[in-house]
Amino acid sequence: MLALRKHISPGWWLVAPFFLLVACLYLGPILNILWLSLSDPEPGLQNYSKLVESDTLARIMWTTIRICVITTGFAVILGYSIAYAMVHAYRREQSFMLTFLLVSFWISILVRTFSWLMLLGRKGPINEGFEAIGLISEPVAFMRNELGVLIGMVHYMIPYAVLPLLVNMQTLDQRVMSASRNLGASASQTFFRIYLPMTTPGIVASALLVFILSLGFYVTPAVLGGGKVLMVAEYISVQLLVTVKWGVAAMLAALMLAGVLAMLWIMSKFMKLSTVFGGASS
């Protein structure tokens, strides 16, 4: 015991009670969810068997994965362009761009979603603008379908896609690109053969982060989807509040938790997790 105390900082003994309290507050509900998924309405794996037996559940899972994949693709592409522009901008412009990026985190997702609700409506400025310049003859249905959900989700996810890419690009050795240009490679050859492969860890980390956050989207699909686009998070809410099937809801929550932990583990192989949220890279 004395040897153990010598190797543990005294500060840890002060933090230990609070750490244990936080661990219990997190682990308790998680273990309860896992237990409910296996015991409600009766002990067994009947809730998990519904993944292959229920067509409705399979369709909701497929819809969720499809929307998350498309959202991830567009968010990473746009995020890569923004991060690339930020890295190669002058310092003053870079500060302005970073400020605008951080400000977006302070705006509630509910406010953003209802803003898109106004913009994408049949009488909204987007449809009226398109009609005014002759691009369309009648309003486009942007809402109550997957298109509206994707627009709202991509808009919200772009800042999260930018952060890992920006961190990764800032750590690159620019002398490698200069050497490529000095050896006769064109700008496009340098980008596709040197720069893009070197940013692969950032792309992977960005894609996984966006996909993980997209899995839990609730407000945007509910509002912009208008009840016609049902994703897992909203379906869990229905199971809890409407049909009162706690076992099914717990099973879906357990699957999402397992998927998120697996993807975080994969992301940790490509990038230090703390850097995703602005921590030190070394």
N, C-alpha and C positions, 0 to 999 in steps of 0.2 A: 504494500500500500504506500509506503514511504517512497519507494522507487517510482511509483506511478505519479505521485504528487510532484516529484522533481521534474518530470517530463511534461507536465501539464501547467500551462500558464495560470497564475492566480485569477486572471480575468475570466477564464472559462468557468470557474466555480461560481462567479457572480451571474454569468449569463445562463448557466445550466438550467435553473428552475424555469426561466422564461422560455428557453429552447424546448424543454420538455412539455411545457404548456401548449406552445404553438404546434409541436409535433402531435400531441394528443388531439388538438382541435382539428388538425388536417387528417390525420390517420383514422380517427374515429369515424367521421362521416364516410370516408372512402371504404373502410372495412364494412361499414353498414350497407353501403350500396352493393358491394360484392356479395354480401350475405343475402340481401333482398333478391338479387338476380338469380340466386340458387335456391331460395326457399319460398318465394311467393309466386303463385298461391300454394304450392306444396314443394317439398324438397325434390331436387332433381335438375336436369338440364333441359326441361321442356321450354323454357324461355329462349334458350339459345337455339333450340331446334326450329323455332319459328323463322329463323333467318333463311332456311331453305324450304320451309313449308308454306310460308305466307307470301303470296304474290305482291300484296300491298307493301309489306316491309322490304321486300327485295327491290321494288320500284323506288321506294323512298331512299334506300341506300344508294341505288344507282344514280338517282337524281342528285343526291348530295355530292357524291364523288365526281360526277360529271361537271357540276357547277363549280366545285372547288378546283378541279383541274384547269378549267377554262379561265377562271379568275386568276389562278396562279400564273398561267401562261401570259396573259395580258399584263398583269401587274409587274411581273419580272421584266418583260420586254420594255415597258414604259419606265420602270424603275431603273433599269440599266442605262437607258438614254439619259435620264435625269442625273444619275450618279456620275456618268461619264462627263456630262456637261459641267457638273459641279467641280470635279477633280481638275478639269482643264480650264476653269474660269480663273479670272484674276481674284486675288484674295478678297477684295471688297465685294465683288459680285458673289463670290462663294459664301461670304457671311450673310448676305441678303437671302440667298437661296436656302441656306441652312436655317435661317430664322423662319422663313415661310414654311419650310418642312416641319419644323418643331411646333409652329403655331397650329398646324393641322391636327396635332395630337390633343390639343385643348378643346377642340370642337366636339360636342357630343354626337355619338352615332345617330341618336334620335333626331337631332337637329339636321344632320346631313341627309338622313333618309327623307324627312318631310320636305327638305329643300328640293330634292330630286322629284318628289311627288308633285310639287308645284311646277317644276321645269318640264317634266315629261308628260304632263297632262294633255288631253286633247285640245284644250284651249290654252296650253302653256306657251311660253315664249319660243321654245324650240320648234314645235309644230307650226306656230304662227309665222316664225321666221322662215322656215322651209317653204311654206305656202307663199309667202310674200316674194321670195326670189324664184319661185316656179319649180322647185325641186320635187314637190309633191302636189297632188290635186286634192287629197283628202288627208286628214290627220292620221299619223302612224300610231299604232298601238304599242307604245313603249312600256305600258304598265300592265299588271295582271298577267304577266308571262315571264319567261326566263330572261328575256332581253333586259327588262327593267331591273331585275334582281342582279344580273351581271354588271350592269352599269354602276349601280350603287355599291356593289361589293368591290369592284375593281378600283373605284374612286377611293374607297376607304382603305384599301390594302396597299396602294402605291407607296405611301411613306414607309410602311413596314418593309417593303421590298427594297427601298433605297438604302436603308441603314446598313445591312450587311454588305451590300455591294460597295457602298461608299467606303466602309472600313477596309475592305479587301483592296480596292483600287488605290487607296492612300498608302498602303504598305508595299506597293510594287516598286521595283527598282527601275526608274525611268531611263537609266543608262542602257538597259537592255533594248528598249525601243529605239534609242538613239543609235546604238550599234547596228541594229537592223537596217535603219535608214541609210547609215553610212556605207553599209555593204551593198547598197543598190536596191533594196526592197522598196516597193511603193508603199504609200500610206495604207492602202487596203490590204496588201500582203502582210504588212507589219501588224495590222489589227487582227486579221483572221488567223494568222499563223503564230503570233507571239502574244499579243495583248489578250485576246479572247481566251485562249487556253490557260493563261496565267490567272484569269479571274474566275475560273471554274469553281473553286471552293466558295467564292462569294455567291455565285449563281445558285449553287446547290443549297447553301444556307438560306438564301433569300427565298427560294422556291419552297423549301420545307417550312420556313417560318410562316409564309403566307398561307400555305395549305393547312397548317395546324390551326391558325387563327380562323380560317374560313370554315372549318368544320363546325365551329360553335356558333355560327351566325344565326341570330334569331329575329332581330328587329327588321332588318332589311328585307329578307324573304317574306316576312309576315305582312309588311306594309306595301312594298312594291310588287310582291307576288300576288297580293290580294286573295290569298287562300288557294290559289291555283298552283302554286309552286311550294310543295311541302318538303322541307329538309329535316334532317334528323333532330336538330335542336327543337324545332317547333313540334315535331311529332312526339318528342319526350314530354313537352308541356301538355299536349293533348292527352297522353296516357296518364299523366299525373292529375290533371284538373278536370277532365271530362269523363274519360272511361274508367278512371281510378284503377289502372292496371300497373301497380308499382313494380311488379316483377319485370315486365317488359321494359318499362322506363329505366329501371336499374341496369338491365342487361345492355341496353343501348349505351347508357352512360359508361358502363364498364368497358365496352368495346372502344368507345371514343377515347377513354383514358389510356387504354393499352396502346391504341394507335398513336396517340400523341407522345407517349413515353418512348415508343419505338422510333418515331421520327426525330425526337430530340436527341436520342442516342446516336442516330445516323448523322445528324447535324453536328454533333460534338466531334465527329471524326474529321470533319472538314474545316471547322472553325470553332475557336473558343467561344462558348455560349455568352459570356459576359460582353464580348465585343459587339454582339448583335444589338445591345441596348446602350452602346456608347462606352463600355468599359475599356480598360487598357488591353491592348492586343498582345502584350508580352508579360 
